[in-house]
Amino acid sequence: MATTASPHHVRIQSAFEGFWPDRIPICEQAFASSVASEILGRPVWTGSTDVHYAEACAYLAGDQAHHEFLDRLLADTVALARHFDFDVLHLPWRHTVRPTRRVDEYRILYGDPEGSDWRIYNYDPESRTYGLSQSARGPMAVEEVVQTIRTQFRQLDRGDSGQMDELRARAQREYGNEFVVAGSGGMAVPMEPGWLEATVVDPKLVGEYIDLQIDRVLASILAQYEHGIKLINGGGDFAFNDGPVYSPEFFRQVMLPRWKRVFEFCRDLGVYYVMRSDGDLWPVADDLFGDGQPHAYYEVDYDAGMRFDRLRARFPELVLIGNVSCDLLRRGTPDQVARRTRECIEAAGPRVVAASSNSIMHGTPPANVEALYEAAKGYRPSRNGNSAAVWV
């Protein structure tokens, strides 16, 4: 647990409590290894799905190689955070399933090839992406979804307790006095046709499936809190640029009560909960942010119409994170990125953390990345504000 109030801790608590800190806090939940390597001047692993491929290769090379990979992954992530003076230390998204064997240089098999649930993932070195390319089964029809949920009910051990991810526990133990180490804890209805059809055919059953997730999420959040984690980077994608993937009625009747259970648990515990989803959330915004009241909203999708000025006018207490478009970061100029960053801060401050709208993607010019963070660090409010809070 952090025992000192580092500047990073003070900035984040200031943003969440509504005070202007010494400078605008900054973070990035995912940062492409290719861009980080160019910035740091050496090959590093920091984020994107190429990390999944690298970890799969390390698994196949043996336990010692995998341990060494995790050591490097954490060291590289910390080096990047120190380079930019990030206030929050986000660990890379990982694919932690141990693979079965290599098919060829870029294809890796998971599961039993003689069984009914094997999968092959493929790495594309040009795009630096790693994803599912072949599997024993395709997307489930709604009948299969319903049967899957019922099977999980029968098999679930409701006494299953949450466990702290070992790498996150190590990050908190070794770097928790320096950074605000972000935890994790989200839930979602899978964004697949059969699952989305089930939200119409049997919404009550889908709600019971979400309840299974909540039991684990709350246990996990508690375990992280006991290790000193005070910020949970949670949520779960449920929208595209044209709106949520399920109806506002389903959200209001099924998802909202369950989200409120998570938000209220975190408030009672003294943990900040960050709700995340790309896409246009306006059709459910009043329910989610007005009634639900999470502490913060990340992945605020500028290109889908989620703008800081409108959000701040509607939800004055909500901490807003991101909103600098990933497309602008990839295609714009440093001046355009800096201007957008300042506009976002001016619209949302002091309850604001500067970041991209989702992640620093492969192909993003380093000059644009630097423009985002330097604009945030150099910003000074044009109005008088209260002094910074104290991390407790």
C-alpha positions as CSV (number, residue, x, y, z in Angstrom):
1,M,0.0,0.0,0.0
2,A,1.2,3.5,-0.8
3,T,2.5,5.1,2.4
4,T,3.5,8.5,1.0
5,A,1.6,11.0,-0.9
6,S,3.6,11.3,-4.1
7,P,2.8,14.1,-6.6
8,H,1.1,11.4,-8.7
9,H,-1.3,10.4,-5.9
10,V,-2.1,14.0,-5.0
11,R,-2.9,14.9,-8.6
12,I,-5.3,11.9,-9.1
13,Q,-7.0,12.5,-5.8
14,S,-7.3,16.2,-6.7
15,A,-9.0,15.4,-10.0
16,F,-11.5,13.0,-8.3
17,E,-12.2,15.5,-5.5
18,G,-12.6,18.5,-7.7
19,F,-9.4,20.5,-6.9
20,W,-6.9,22.0,-9.3
21,P,-3.6,20.1,-8.8
22,D,-0.1,21.5,-9.5
23,R,-0.6,20.2,-13.1
24,I,-3.2,18.3,-15.0
25,P,-2.8,14.5,-14.3
26,I,-2.0,12.3,-17.3
27,C,-2.2,8.6,-18.0
28,E,-2.6,6.1,-20.8
29,Q,-4.3,2.7,-20.3
30,A,-2.8,1.1,-23.4
31,F,0.3,2.1,-25.3
32,A,1.5,0.3,-28.5
33,S,4.9,-1.3,-28.0
34,S,6.0,-0.1,-31.5
35,V,5.4,3.6,-30.6
36,A,6.9,3.2,-27.1
37,S,10.0,1.6,-28.7
38,E,10.5,4.5,-31.0
39,I,10.1,7.0,-28.1
40,L,12.4,5.2,-25.7
41,G,15.0,4.3,-28.4
42,R,15.0,0.6,-27.7
43,P,12.7,-2.4,-28.2
44,V,10.1,-2.5,-25.4
45,W,6.9,-4.4,-24.6
46,T,4.2,-2.0,-23.3
47,G,0.9,-2.8,-24.9
48,S,-1.3,-3.8,-27.8
49,T,-2.0,-7.3,-28.9
50,D,1.6,-7.9,-30.0
51,V,2.2,-8.3,-26.2
52,H,-0.2,-11.3,-26.4
53,Y,1.9,-12.9,-29.1
54,A,5.1,-12.2,-27.2
55,E,3.7,-13.7,-24.0
56,A,2.5,-16.8,-25.9
57,C,6.0,-17.3,-27.3
58,A,7.4,-16.9,-23.8
59,Y,5.0,-19.5,-22.5
60,L,6.1,-22.0,-25.2
61,A,9.8,-21.3,-24.3
62,G,9.2,-22.5,-20.8
63,D,8.5,-21.2,-17.3
64,Q,11.8,-19.4,-16.9
65,A,11.3,-17.6,-20.2
66,H,7.8,-16.6,-19.2
67,H,9.0,-15.2,-15.8
68,E,11.7,-13.2,-17.6
69,F,9.1,-11.9,-20.1
70,L,6.9,-10.7,-17.2
71,D,9.9,-9.0,-15.6
72,R,10.6,-7.2,-18.8
73,L,7.0,-6.3,-19.4
74,L,6.7,-4.6,-16.0
75,A,10.1,-2.9,-16.3
76,D,9.3,-1.5,-19.8
77,T,5.9,-0.3,-18.6
78,V,7.4,1.5,-15.7
79,A,10.1,3.0,-17.9
80,L,7.5,4.5,-20.2
81,A,5.5,5.8,-17.3
82,R,8.5,7.5,-15.9
83,H,9.5,8.9,-19.3
84,F,6.2,10.8,-19.6
85,D,5.7,11.2,-15.9
86,F,2.3,9.4,-16.0
87,D,0.3,9.7,-12.8
88,V,-1.4,6.3,-13.2
89,L,0.5,3.1,-13.9
90,H,-1.7,1.0,-16.2
91,L,-0.5,-2.6,-16.7
92,P,-0.8,-3.9,-20.3
93,W,-3.8,-5.9,-21.3
94,R,-2.6,-9.5,-21.4
95,H,-3.8,-12.8,-22.9
96,T,-2.9,-15.1,-20.0
97,V,-4.1,-18.4,-21.4
98,R,-1.2,-20.9,-21.8
99,P,-0.9,-22.0,-25.4
100,T,-0.6,-25.6,-26.5
101,R,1.9,-25.5,-29.3
102,R,3.1,-23.4,-32.2
103,V,1.5,-24.2,-35.6
104,D,4.1,-22.1,-37.5
105,E,6.1,-18.9,-37.0
106,Y,3.1,-16.7,-36.5
107,R,0.2,-19.1,-35.7
108,I,-0.3,-20.5,-32.2
109,L,-2.8,-23.2,-31.0
110,Y,-4.7,-23.0,-27.7
111,G,-6.7,-25.8,-26.3
112,D,-7.0,-29.5,-27.2
113,P,-6.7,-30.0,-31.0
114,E,-8.6,-33.2,-30.7
115,G,-11.4,-31.6,-28.7
116,S,-14.2,-29.2,-29.4
117,D,-12.8,-25.9,-28.1
118,W,-9.5,-25.4,-29.7
119,R,-8.5,-22.0,-31.2
120,I,-5.7,-20.7,-33.4
121,Y,-4.4,-17.2,-33.1
122,N,-2.4,-15.4,-35.8
123,Y,0.2,-12.7,-35.5
124,D,0.6,-10.1,-38.3
125,P,4.0,-8.5,-38.0
126,E,3.1,-5.6,-40.3
127,S,0.2,-4.4,-38.2
128,R,1.6,-5.8,-34.9
129,T,-1.8,-7.4,-34.2
130,Y,-2.6,-10.9,-32.8
131,G,-6.0,-12.3,-32.9
132,L,-8.3,-15.3,-33.4
133,S,-8.1,-16.7,-37.0
134,Q,-9.6,-20.2,-36.6
135,S,-11.5,-22.1,-34.0
136,A,-13.4,-25.4,-33.5
137,R,-16.7,-23.5,-33.1
138,G,-18.1,-20.4,-34.6
139,P,-20.3,-17.7,-32.9
140,M,-23.0,-19.2,-30.7
141,A,-26.7,-19.0,-31.7
142,V,-29.1,-17.7,-29.1
143,E,-30.1,-21.2,-28.1
144,E,-26.4,-22.1,-27.4
145,V,-26.0,-18.9,-25.4
146,V,-29.0,-19.8,-23.2
147,Q,-27.6,-23.3,-22.7
148,T,-24.2,-21.9,-21.9
149,I,-25.6,-19.7,-19.2
150,R,-27.6,-22.5,-17.6
151,T,-24.5,-24.8,-17.7
152,Q,-22.5,-22.1,-15.9
153,F,-25.1,-21.9,-13.2
154,R,-24.8,-25.6,-12.5
155,Q,-21.0,-25.6,-12.5
156,L,-20.3,-22.3,-10.6
157,D,-18.7,-22.5,-7.3
158,R,-20.3,-19.5,-5.6
159,G,-17.6,-19.7,-2.9
160,D,-15.0,-18.8,-5.5
161,S,-13.0,-15.9,-4.1
162,G,-11.3,-13.1,-6.0
163,Q,-7.6,-13.4,-6.3
164,M,-5.1,-10.6,-7.0
165,D,-3.3,-10.9,-10.3
166,E,0.4,-11.6,-9.4
167,L,1.9,-9.0,-11.8
168,R,-0.5,-6.3,-10.5
169,A,0.3,-7.2,-6.9
170,R,4.0,-6.9,-7.7
171,A,3.4,-3.5,-9.4
172,Q,1.5,-2.2,-6.4
173,R,4.2,-3.6,-4.0
174,E,7.2,-2.2,-5.9
175,Y,5.7,1.0,-7.4
176,G,2.6,1.9,-5.4
177,N,4.4,4.6,-3.5
178,E,5.4,6.3,-6.8
179,F,2.3,5.8,-9.0
180,V,-1.4,5.3,-8.6
181,V,-1.4,1.7,-9.8
182,A,-4.7,0.9,-11.6
183,G,-6.7,-2.1,-10.8
184,S,-9.2,-3.9,-13.0
185,G,-12.8,-5.1,-12.7
186,G,-15.3,-5.0,-15.5
187,M,-18.2,-6.9,-16.9
188,A,-20.1,-7.0,-20.1
189,V,-22.5,-8.9,-22.3
190,P,-20.4,-10.4,-25.1
191,M,-20.8,-8.3,-28.3
192,E,-21.7,-11.3,-30.4
193,P,-25.0,-11.9,-32.3
194,G,-26.2,-14.8,-30.2
195,W,-25.6,-13.0,-27.0
196,L,-27.2,-9.8,-28.2
197,E,-30.3,-11.7,-29.4
198,A,-30.5,-13.2,-25.9
199,T,-30.9,-9.7,-24.4
200,V,-34.2,-9.6,-26.3
201,V,-35.3,-13.3,-26.1
202,D,-34.5,-13.8,-22.4
203,P,-33.2,-10.6,-20.7
204,K,-33.8,-12.1,-17.2
205,L,-31.4,-15.0,-17.9
206,V,-28.8,-12.7,-19.3
207,G,-29.1,-10.6,-16.1
208,E,-28.5,-13.7,-14.1
209,Y,-25.4,-14.3,-16.2
210,I,-24.2,-10.8,-15.4
211,D,-24.8,-11.6,-11.7
212,L,-22.2,-14.4,-12.0
213,Q,-19.7,-11.9,-13.3
214,I,-20.5,-9.4,-10.5
215,D,-19.7,-12.0,-7.7
216,R,-16.2,-12.4,-9.2
217,V,-15.8,-8.7,-9.9
218,L,-16.6,-7.6,-6.3
219,A,-14.4,-10.3,-4.9
220,S,-11.6,-9.2,-7.2
221,I,-12.0,-5.5,-6.3
222,L,-11.9,-6.4,-2.6
223,A,-8.7,-8.4,-3.1
224,Q,-7.1,-5.5,-5.0
225,Y,-8.1,-3.0,-2.3
226,E,-6.5,-5.2,0.4
227,H,-3.3,-5.0,-1.6
228,G,-3.5,-1.2,-1.7
229,I,-5.2,-0.6,-5.0
230,K,-7.5,2.5,-4.8
231,L,-8.5,3.0,-8.5
232,I,-10.3,0.4,-10.6
233,N,-10.1,0.7,-14.4
234,G,-13.4,-1.1,-15.1
235,G,-16.4,-0.9,-17.3
236,G,-17.0,-3.0,-20.4
237,D,-17.6,-2.1,-24.1
238,F,-21.3,-2.0,-25.1
239,A,-21.6,0.6,-27.8
240,F,-20.5,1.6,-31.3
241,N,-20.5,5.0,-33.0
242,D,-24.2,4.7,-33.6
243,G,-25.1,3.8,-30.1
244,P,-25.4,0.9,-27.6
245,V,-25.5,-2.6,-29.0
246,Y,-28.6,-3.4,-26.9
247,S,-31.7,-1.4,-26.2
248,P,-31.9,1.4,-23.6
249,E,-34.7,-0.6,-21.9
250,F,-32.4,-3.6,-21.5
251,F,-29.7,-1.3,-20.1
252,R,-32.1,0.4,-17.7
253,Q,-33.8,-2.8,-16.4
254,V,-30.9,-5.3,-16.5
255,M,-27.5,-3.6,-16.6
256,L,-28.0,-0.4,-14.6
257,P,-29.0,-2.1,-11.3
258,R,-26.0,-4.3,-11.5
259,W,-23.6,-1.5,-12.4
260,K,-25.0,0.4,-9.4
261,R,-24.2,-2.5,-7.2
262,V,-20.5,-2.3,-8.4
263,F,-20.3,1.5,-8.1
264,E,-21.9,1.5,-4.6
265,F,-19.5,-1.3,-3.4
266,C,-16.5,0.8,-4.5
267,R,-17.8,3.9,-2.8
268,D,-18.4,2.1,0.4
269,L,-14.9,0.6,0.2
270,G,-13.2,3.9,-0.6
271,V,-12.1,2.9,-4.1
272,Y,-12.5,5.0,-7.2
273,Y,-14.3,3.2,-10.0
274,V,-13.7,4.2,-13.7
275,M,-16.4,3.2,-16.1
276,R,-15.2,2.6,-19.6
277,S,-16.8,2.0,-23.0
278,D,-16.1,3.3,-26.5
279,G,-19.0,4.5,-28.7
280,D,-22.0,6.7,-28.4
281,L,-23.4,6.3,-24.8
282,W,-25.8,9.3,-25.0
283,P,-29.0,7.1,-25.2
284,V,-28.2,5.7,-21.7
285,A,-26.0,8.5,-20.3
286,D,-28.6,9.9,-17.9
287,D,-29.1,6.4,-16.5
288,L,-25.5,5.4,-16.4
289,F,-23.9,8.6,-15.2
290,G,-26.8,10.4,-13.6
291,D,-28.5,7.6,-11.8
292,G,-25.6,5.1,-11.6
293,Q,-22.9,7.7,-10.6
294,P,-19.6,6.0,-11.2
295,H,-16.7,8.1,-10.1
296,A,-15.2,8.5,-13.6
297,Y,-15.7,7.8,-17.3
298,Y,-12.8,6.7,-19.6
299,E,-12.6,5.9,-23.3
300,V,-14.7,9.0,-23.9
301,D,-15.2,8.6,-27.6
302,Y,-14.9,12.1,-29.3
303,D,-15.5,10.7,-32.7
304,A,-18.8,9.0,-31.6
305,G,-20.1,12.4,-30.3
306,M,-19.1,12.0,-26.6
307,R,-17.7,15.5,-26.0
308,F,-16.3,16.8,-22.7
309,D,-18.2,20.1,-22.9
310,R,-21.6,18.4,-23.1
311,L,-20.7,15.8,-20.5
312,R,-19.5,18.3,-18.1
313,A,-22.7,20.4,-18.5
314,R,-24.8,17.3,-17.8
315,F,-22.7,15.6,-15.1
316,P,-20.7,18.2,-13.1
317,E,-19.3,15.7,-10.6
318,L,-18.1,13.0,-13.1
319,V,-14.3,12.7,-13.7
320,L,-13.6,12.7,-17.4
321,I,-10.6,10.9,-18.8
322,G,-9.4,11.0,-22.4
323,N,-11.3,12.4,-25.4
324,V,-8.3,13.2,-27.5
325,S,-9.3,11.2,-30.6
326,C,-7.1,8.3,-31.6
327,D,-7.7,9.2,-35.2
328,L,-6.5,12.7,-34.6
329,L,-3.5,11.4,-32.8
330,R,-2.6,9.2,-35.8
331,R,-3.5,11.6,-38.7
332,G,-3.3,15.1,-37.2
333,T,-0.5,17.4,-36.4
334,P,1.1,18.2,-33.1
335,D,-0.5,21.6,-33.0
336,Q,-4.0,20.1,-33.6
337,V,-3.4,17.5,-30.9
338,A,-2.2,20.1,-28.4
339,R,-5.2,22.4,-29.2
340,R,-7.7,19.5,-28.8
341,T,-6.0,18.6,-25.5
342,R,-6.4,22.1,-24.1
343,E,-10.0,22.3,-25.3
344,C,-10.8,19.1,-23.4
345,I,-9.1,20.2,-20.2
346,E,-10.8,23.6,-20.4
347,A,-14.2,22.0,-20.8
348,A,-13.9,19.4,-18.1
349,G,-11.4,20.7,-15.5
350,P,-10.6,20.3,-12.7
351,R,-12.2,16.8,-12.7
352,V,-10.2,15.7,-15.7
353,V,-7.3,13.4,-16.6
354,A,-5.6,13.9,-19.9
355,A,-5.2,10.9,-22.2
356,S,-6.2,9.6,-25.6
357,S,-9.8,8.5,-26.1
358,N,-8.7,4.9,-25.9
359,S,-5.1,4.1,-26.5
360,I,-1.9,5.0,-28.3
361,M,-2.2,2.9,-31.4
362,H,0.5,1.4,-33.7
363,G,1.4,4.0,-36.3
364,T,0.8,7.0,-34.0
365,P,3.6,9.6,-34.6
366,P,5.6,10.1,-31.4
367,A,5.5,13.9,-31.9
368,N,1.7,13.8,-31.6
369,V,1.9,11.7,-28.4
370,E,4.3,14.1,-26.9
371,A,2.1,17.0,-27.9
372,L,-0.8,15.6,-25.9
373,Y,1.1,15.1,-22.7
374,E,3.1,18.4,-22.9
375,A,-0.1,20.4,-23.6
376,A,-1.6,18.9,-20.4
377,K,1.5,19.5,-18.3
378,G,1.7,23.0,-19.5
379,Y,-1.9,23.9,-19.0
380,R,-2.8,26.4,-16.3
381,P,-6.5,27.2,-15.5
382,S,-7.7,30.6,-16.5
383,R,-9.7,30.9,-13.3
384,N,-8.9,30.6,-9.6
385,G,-9.2,27.1,-8.2
386,N,-8.9,25.4,-4.9
387,S,-5.5,23.9,-3.9
388,A,-4.7,20.2,-4.4
389,A,-6.2,17.4,-2.2
390,V,-4.1,15.1,0.0
391,W,-3.8,11.4,-0.8
392,V,-5.0,9.4,2.2
